[in-house]
Amino acid sequence: MKVKIENQGDDVIRVITDHDNINDTTLEAGATEAFESEDEGVIELREIGDKQYSLPTSEAGSWRPFTVATV
């Protein structure tokens, strides 16, 4: 799977591909970057700070300002 992620929020987000916490990436506010995972893999997004969010739902029950598009 290959996706393009745009961080439309005000905070940095952490991008974890295929559960690899060692080689994670941070995506600055306003930045856009392409990410690739294994077939049927996982790309997880977490807001840096106290609360952690993942797509498609969040622990807070509200949509976060991330845009994800397949490439």
Buried (B, 14 or more C-beta within 10 A) or exposed (E): BEBEBBBEBEEBBBBBBEEEEEEEEEBEEEEEEEBEBEEEEEBBBBBEEEEBBBBEEBEEEEEBEBEEEEE
